[in-house]
Amino acid sequence: MARYKHPARKQRLAKKHKQTRWAPFWTVPRKYGKGRKVHPGRHTAVKRNWRRTKLKV
């Protein structure tokens, strides 16, 4: 990718980056109950990695 990123493209990339982050830790007990230990990444909406899947941005 170019060194200079157009602001609109940079904004789109930032949005995609936010979607791939783990869900907050406090959503785990809220969803599954107090005793259940589940990784917060399990209920993240979009799972994407920079190596596996490329964006058409």
C-alpha positions, -999 to 999 in steps of 0.1 A, spaced: 0 0 0 11 35 -6 29 55 21 4 84 17 -31 71 24 -61 91 13 -82 102 43 -113 84 31 -94 51 26 -77 55 60 -111 59 76 -124 28 59 -93 8 71 -98 21 106 -134 10 107 -124 -25 95 -97 -26 121 -122 -18 149 -145 -46 137 -119 -73 142 -110 -64 178 -121 -87 206 -154 -79 223 -150 -62 258 -143 -85 287 -174 -75 305 -197 -89 278 -187 -124 287 -205 -127 321 -234 -106 306 -239 -131 278 -230 -165 294 -234 -159 332 -210 -154 360 -193 -188 361 -186 -194 324 -151 -187 312 -152 -179 275 -127 -159 254 -141 -125 244 -130 -130 208 -157 -157 204 -185 -132 202 -168 -106 180 -189 -98 149 -162 -99 122 -132 -122 124 -105 -113 98 -68 -114 98 -44 -94 76 -27 -126 64 -58 -147 57 -84 -124 41 -77 -93 21 -100 -62 21 -113 -48 -11 -108 -12 0 
